Amino acid sequence: MHFDCDDKNPRYAYPQLVKLYAKLGVHRYNLLEGKNLKFCNLKSFNMRINCGASSYYITLDARSGFQKFPFQVLVNERRIGCLDLDVSIARPRVSPKPYLRRHCEPVRLDTEFNPLPDWPLAFSDAKRFYMVNESELQNNGWISLYLELALVSHIRKLTDHYLAQLEIVQVAVETLDDVKPPTLDSKNVVIYIAYRDFAKAETGEPCVSKAIIRRTFNEATGGLKFVGDYWSEEKKTLSTETASVDEVTEKRSMHLSGDEKTEKRCKEEETFRMKMQI
């Protein structure tokens, strides 16, 4: 099914998701080719509608300096309702033919699924983890892109208004390669993101949440695979006649973004920062 995005009022399902997929394609190209292209706008896309997961053949405008040009991205969802996808094509358009593969041909996907790791107890091992500083966070927009994808892949109707109010607190990068310590440019990594979600505080839930995104590159196929999830922490104090202890339980939460700046929330953030210290 074909959709045009140049109209003033484009009509297609989940525009936020499609835009994030397009941005992810530009990011793949930058990561693998060592470039610094910028996403400009969507132009059109073809969507293979399956019983759940779909493939998106996206055409967009990218920019390098002052030069603007068409760019192609192919995103294949492996599962629906979560971040689990493969970006197999991301390149400037150099011919009238939109893609190497015809849209009617089936896409062969790697069906193997490996669960995400648990959240580490500490990030003190410098050979295993790289802690992203504030300036690096500001200069690497793909970190926010990964977080937004983890959320929007689960709740596809989220808007820019919601996502703009999420705030990243801390980021750690873990390498999946044994040959060198992790860097932001490592192809095979796990990204641990702690972020503030103000809407949860407004509804009586904690405002600090966590997300894990795994990025792996297949040298043989050229596919860049992403798997991710997110959750929030809730502390409950349990008191009995024989003991009084604090038990930490983790639960899934679907509420997203809001805006509140209260003293209580600041205390929660400070407590969280202490827990996350190296």
N, C-alpha and C positions, 0 to 999 in steps of 0.2 A: 504494500500500500504506500502510495507516494503522498508526501506533504510538502507544501511550499511554506517557507518561513519568512519570505520577504514582505508579505502583506502586512498592513498596519495592524490588523486584528487576526493573526493566524489562529486557526482552529485545529488543534490536535491535542491528544491526551498527554499529560505529564510534561509540559514544556520545560520545567525546571530540570527534570531528569535528562532530557535530550540535550540541553545546554551543558550540563555537567559532563555528559558523555563526550561531547564535542571538545570541551576543555581538556578532558583526560587524554584525548587523542593528540592534541597539541603538546601536552606534557610528555607523552610517550616519545614523540619525535625529538623534543628537546633533550630528554634524558639519554636516548640512544645515539643521537647524532651530535650532541654537544652544541646545540643551537639555543637561541633565545627568542623563538617566535612568540607572538602574543595572539590570543583569541580576539577576534573582532565581533563577528556576528554569525548567526546561523543563516543558511540560504535555503536548504531543503534536506529532506532525508527520506529514505525508503525503509520501511519497517516490515520485517517478516513476522507475521502474527502467528504464533504457535499456541499450544495449550499451556501458556505460562511464559516461560523464558522466550525472548525474541532476539533477533539480530537487527542492528541499526546501521544502515549505510548512510553516512552523514556527509553533506557538503557544507562547508563553512568558509568564511573569509578569515585568513590569518594575516599577520603583519610582521614585517621585519624592518625596523626603522620606520621610514616613511612609505615603504613599498607594501601594498596590499594585494593579495592574490588568493585564488581558490585553494582549498585544502580538503583532503578526503580522510575520513575516519570510518573504520569498521569496528563496531563493538558487538560482541556476542555474549549475551547473558547465559550463564550456566545454570543458575537457579533464580527464582523470582521471590521477592519478599526479603531479600538480604543482598549485601554486596558480595557478589560472586560472578565475575565476568572476565573476559579476555579481550584485549585490544590487539587485533592482528594486523590492521592496516592503519597507518598514520603518515601522510605524505602530501606534499604539494601536488596539485593536479597538473599533469604535464601533457595530457592527451584528451581528446573529446570523450574517450571511453571512461566511464566513471570508476570502474573497478575491474580487477583481473578476473574475478569470479562473477558469473551471471547471478542476478538476484534470485532466480528460480532454482539455482542449484543448492543442495543441502550443505550446511556448514558442519564440518567435522570438528567436534570439540573434545577436549580431554575431559573425561567424565570422572577422573580420580579426584576424590575430595579428602584433604587432610585437615583435621580440626585445628583451630587457632590455639596458640599456646595460652597458658594462664598468665595473669598479670604478675610480673615479678615482685618479690618481696622487697627488693632494693635494686638500685641502678648503679651500684658502686664499682662494678667491674668495668674498668675503662677499655679492656680488650673486647668485651662483649657488647657494651652499650656506648652510644655517643649521645651526649646531652645537647640538645639544640638551644642555643642562646637566643636572646630577644631579637637581635639584629638579623640573625639567620632566619628566624621565624618570619620576620617582616619581609625578607628578600626571597623567600621560597613559598610562593602562594599555593604550591601544590599540596602543602601540608593541610591547609584549610580546605582545599579541594577534596582531599581524601576523607576528611571528617564529614564534609557535607554529603559526599557520596554514600558514606556509611549510613547516614540518617535518611537521605532521600530514597535510597534503594529500599528502605524498609517502609517509609511513609511517602509515597510518590507525590502527594498533593501539597507538600511543603513549598513555601514561597520564599523569595528573596528576603522579605520582611522578617521572617522567622530566622533564617540562617544568618542574617547580618547581626543578630543580637547574641549569637554564641561567641564565647571568648575562650581562646586556648590559654591554658595555664602553664602546661609543661609538656615537652615532647622528648621522647627517648627513641633512639634508632638502634636496633639490634641486627647485626649482620647474620646472614644465613650461609655466608661463604667462610670457609676455614682458612683461606689463604691470607686474609688481611683484616685489620680492624674495620669497624663500620664507619662509613662516611655518608653524607647526604646524597652522594652520587652512586652509591652501591646499588647494583641492580636487584639483588636478592636480599630483602630486608623485611623486618617487622617493625612497624611504627606504633609506638605506644603514646596515646594522646590523652592528656587530662584537660578537661574543659569545663567551663561554668555554664550551667543551663538555668537561667533565672526563672523560667516558667515553672520548674519543679518547686522552687522555693515559694512561689505564689500559691501553689496548690498544696502546700504543706509537705512537699517532698524535698529531698536534698538538691541543691543547685549544682553540685560538683559531680561530673560524670566522667566516664572513661570510654575510650575507643581503641580497638586494636585493628590495624590494617596490615595485611601481608602482601608484599609485592614480589613476584618471581618472574624471571625472564627465561623463556625457552629459546636457547641458541639455535636449535634445529628449525623451529617453525617461525621464529621472530615474534611470537606472541608474548605480550606482557599481561600477566594474570594478577587480578586483585581479589582478595577475600577479606571481608571485614565485618565487625560487629561492634555494638556499643551497649552500655548499661550504666546504672547509677548505683550509688551506695546509700544504704539507710542504716542508721544506728538505732537500735532499740535496747532500752535498759530493762532487764528482767530482774525482778526482786521476789524472793521467796523467803520462808522462815529459816531455811538452812543455808542459803547463799544469796549474795547480791552481786551480780556480775553484769558487765556490758558485753552483749553478743552482737557481732557485726554480721549482718545478712545482706546479700546482694540480690537485687530483683530487677527484672526487666521493666523498662518504662518507655512509653511511647510519646509522652508529652514533650513538646519541643518549644524552645525559645520564649522569651518574654523579657520584661525589663523592670528591675527593682533594685534599688541600692540601699540596703538596710544594714544596720550595725551587726545584726545577727548573721547575715550572709557573709560579711567580712570576717567574722570570727570563724565561720565554717571554712572559708577559704584559707585562713591562716593555719587552722588545724590540718587541713589537707596538705598545704605546702610543707609542713613539718613532717608529715608522713612520707612525702615524696622525696625528701632531701637525700642526697647521696650519702 
